[in-house]
Amino acid sequence: MKLILQKSNTSEVASVASAIRELNRTNTISEDAFFTHTYVKLEAKTKELIEKMNAGGNSVELHEKDELRDLDIRSIFYEVEAKCTRRPDIVQESALRIKAILGRYGLKITQDGYSKESTNIKAMVNDLKSQQLIEDRARIPDLDTLIVNLENSQKDFDQTAALQIQNKVERDKNKTASEIARELKNIINNEFCIYIRGMAQANPSKFNDYAELLAKIIEDSNSQVRKRLAALNRKKEEKATFEA
């Protein structure tokens, strides 16, 4: 029975474990207490590893929230600018007064870091909602709605950022993905595979097919690991030759 190579990385271990879970869905071994006990451990550790690896999704979500508030900022600027680019009238006068407020911040705030942009957005919204600008805002259709949109997208951003910080604190308290992968590899190599190998010899009619499929999963992964390591070695050799 093949075992997972020690140099397999976290993603490679996770891929093997996921393939074993799929194998067990289609070729499960029933009425075997030790198999069930070991597989349950393997599945639980696989789930823990995948959840840890996917924890970075929060950053993606925060980026999406940032893009949404940037869109709301641009909508306000473009709406006001459109009313400024017209023949002089009372609407243009109102738009120019509001444009002056927006000019304190500029569209460049969408390029600021997350914290600085949040501070500027809240200050800009506060300025735009000034009582002195009520009539001016009313002369620009949809402007109040666009401001509310920005307030809401900023609130969504703040909530997501707070959740990301909370999740990071929790992750920092727990094991790293590498540590979990080592534990999972140990379960697969030293418990699961050893048992399947022994039972394939003791009870081939029940375990042999499963053992062969399991061996193929691991060998396919090991082959990819060897290719990855060979590619790394080639790069090191090429770099050494270039620097010589």
Beta strands, then each sheet from edge to edge (+ up, - down):
end
